[in-house]
Amino acid sequence: MADGNPLTPAAFQVLLALAAGPGGRAHGYGIMGFVAEVTGDAVQLGPGTLYRTLTRLAADGLAEELPGEDSRRRYYRITPAGRAAAEREAALLARLVAAAGAAGLTARPESA
């Protein structure tokens, strides 16, 4: 993932949640809630998927676990490399959405 290849949907969603969090950080439950909210509950990251994804993002240098701020929660932060990867992925997704619009696959606003 850190090599410029596209991110998995879960990896992008987690990085997006971290980037949107205060100071670029969030805890696991907050990440799950953010993803559910922004997707209108279409995506529910379960704990297994979330923590596997966080472990992979950390191994790739895209996110890092923060030292224990709270004994009950583990906090994570997006790294500069993670922000760059998320920006690349967002640009890719924007191009795909534009292509979907050109192909007539997205809703068009009604004429006023």
N, C-alpha and C positions, 0 to 999 in steps of 0.2 A: 504494500500500500504506500509506503514512503517513497517508492521509486517512481512515482508519477502515474502509476496505473490507476484506473478508476477504483473508487472505494466501494465496498459492499453497501447496500442500503442501510444496514444497521450501523456500520462505522460512520457513514455520513450523518445519520440521525443523531448519534452520540456526540460527534464533533460539533454539530449544529447546536445541540443543547448546551454543551460546554461553552461555546463561543457566545451564546445568548445569556449565559449566567453571569451574575455579578462578578467582575474580575476574571472572567473566562473560566469559572469553576462551578462545580455543582456536586451534589452527592447522588448516589445511585437512585434513590426514590425520586429525587427531583428530576433526574434525567428521564426516567420512565414516564413521569407525569407530563413533562414538556413534550415528549414525542407523542403521547396520546392526545394532548391538547392540540398541537399543531396539525395533526393528521385527522382531527375530528373523530378520534377513537378507531380509525381504520387500521392503525398499527399499534399493537400492544407489545412492547419489549418485555419479555419475561426475565426474571432474574438470571437464569442460565445464559440466555443470549446476551444480556447486558454485560455481565461480568466476564464472559468469554471475549466479547468485543473489547471491553476496556483492557483486558490483559493483552490482547493482540495490539491494540493501539499503543499501549505502553511499551511493548516489545519493539514496535516500529518507531518509537520516539515521537508519536503524534499526540500522546496524552501522558500525564503522569499523576500518580497518586500523591496527595499532599500528606505531610506528617499529621498525625492524629490531632485534629482540632476538637473533635467530639468523639468520645469513646464509643458512641452508638452508631456513628455514621462514618463512612469512608468518603472523603472528598477527592475529586479529580480536577485537573486543570488541563486545558488545551495548551500545547506547546506552539512555538512559532512554526515548526514544521507541520504540526496538525492544522494550524490556521491556513497555511499555504495549500495543504492538501484539500481542505474543505472549500477554499476559494476556487481551486481548479475544478472540483466536483460540481460546485454550484454553477460555474460557467458552462460546463458540459451539459448539465441538466437544463439550463436556460436555452442552449442551442437545440436540445431535443424537444423542449416545449414549443419553441418557435417552429420547428419542423412539423410538429404535430398540428399546430395551428394552420400552417400552410397546406397541410394534407386534409384539413377540414375535420380534425379529430377533437378539437376543443370547442367549448361553447362560445358562441359569438354574442356580443351584447346586442340587444334588440334595438332597432332604430327608434329614435325619439320622435 
